[in-house]
Amino acid sequence: MRKLLILATVALTGCAAINESRFNPLNWFGSSQPDPAAMDVANAEVNPLIPRRRVSFFINNQPEAFAGRPIAEITEVLVERRPGGAIIRATGQANRVGPFDVRLIADEAASVDGTLVFDLKALQQAGPRSTNPRARQVTVGRWITDQDLAGIRTVTVRGADNARSVRR
């Protein structure tokens, strides 16, 4: 026991020398230094905080057109109030099984006089038509801020065959 105590005391007194040495794992990477190559990236037109996979999403400051097709039938539209805005939730039935990448696309041309209009669209592959409605059902939500909802009295979601509206 006494030998262990002496050994611990000797090891502890040597910590001051190890603090600055390469044996200390905290010193393995060293301290940070300015990187001139990274400063050139900050001056570029591309924001370095946006991942590169998202840079191609915008072409000439315009979002790419979504290639989805309208969902066949809108079955439900809800506007759920939340602090700072609302969530617009739409449910619909597709023509075929397996729709994916479902989106609520705002139609600004049709959004006039206190009405906000969305198109419910999804990417769909040619496949079998199913009689099971659960296999064709899609649900999507979209966040709208209080500033965007100012003056809006009606929210309309359109599909290929019908449209549903919710009023305040």
N, C-alpha and C positions, 0 to 999 in steps of 0.2 A: 504494500500500500504506500509505503514511504517512497519507494522507487518511482511509483506512478506519479506521485505528487511532485517529485523533483523533475521528472521528465516533462510534466505539464508546465511547470514553471519555466524551464529552459525553452520549451517550444513557444510559450507565450512571449517571452522576451525577444525571441527571434522574429516575431510578427512585424516589427517595425522595419526590418530589413526586407522581409518578403513583400511588404506592402507595395514597394516600388519595383519588384522584380517581375520577370516573365512567368514565374511559378504561380502567381496570383491569378485565378481565372477572371477576375474583374478587370484585369489589365490586358487581356488578350486582344481586344479589338481597338484599344486606344481611344483617344478622345476625337470628337468630330472636328473636321476642318472644312473650310469653304471649298466648294466644287465649282469651278468656272464653267464646266460643261452643263451643269444643271441650271446655271443662270441663263444660258442661251435658250434653254427650253422655256423659261419663264417669259422671255421676250417674244417668243413665237406666237403665231395667231391661234394655235391650238391650246386649249386650257389643259395643263398637265394633270389637273385633278379629275378630269373626266376620262374614264377608261377608253382605250383605243377602239374597243368594239362598239362604243357609243358614238364615236366621231363620225362614222359613216352613216349614221342615222339621219343626219341633216345634210342636205345638198343645197348649197346657196341659201343657207339660213331658212330653208323650207323643209318640213318633215316629209319623208317619203310617203307616197300614197299607199294606203293599206289595201292589200289585194283580196281582202275577205269579201264574202258574199253575204247579203242580208239573211238573217235567220227567218224561217218561214212564218212563225206565229209567236207573237209576244203574249205571254200568259200572265205576267205580273210585273208591276212597277211599284217600287216603294221609295220614298224619300225619308231617310232616317236622319233626324237632326242630331248633330254632335257639336261640342264646343268649337267654335271657329268656322263652322260650315255645315255641310250635310253630305251624306253618302247616298248616291242614286244607285239603287240596286234593281236590275232588270233580269227577269227569267223568261226564257223562250224555248220553243220546240223547233229543232232543225228538221230539214227534209230527210236527212240521212243520218246514219249512225256515226258517231265519232267526230263531231266538230271540235276544233281546238283553236287556241289563240283568239279568244272571244274578246271583243272590244266594244265600248260605247263611243262612237265617233260623233262629235258635235257637228251639226249642220248649221253653220252660222248664217247662211243665206235664208234659211227658213225660220231662224230664231228672231222674231220681231214682236213688238207690242207686248212685252212681258211674258213671252213664251220661249222656253229653252227646248230645242229639238235635238234628239240624238237618234242615230241609226245603230241598231244592234247587229253587228257583223261578226263573222267567224270564218276561219279557213276551214274548208271542208273538202274531203277527198271523195271521189266517186266510189261508192260502195253500196252495200245492200240497204234497202229501205226496211226498217224494222217496225213491227207493230208495237213493240215495247216503248212507251213514251219516255221511260226513265233513261233509256240508252241514247235518246236524242235531246234530252233536256240540258240546257246551259244556263248558268247564272254568272253575272258579272256586276261589278260595282265600280263606281267612279267618285272620287272626292271632288266636291265643289266648295269653294270658300264662301264666306259670308259676303265678300265683296262681289263675287261673281253672281250670287243669288239676289243681290240688291235689285229691286224692281221686278223680279221674276215672280209671276203668279201661277204659271202652268209649266210643268215639265212633261214633255211628250217623247216617247220612245217608239220608233217606227221599225217594223219588220217588212218582209216581202209581201205578206198578205194582210196585215192589220197594223194598227197603232194603238197604244194605250197612253192615257194622260193622267196626271195627278195634279190636283189644284190645292192651293193653300186655303 
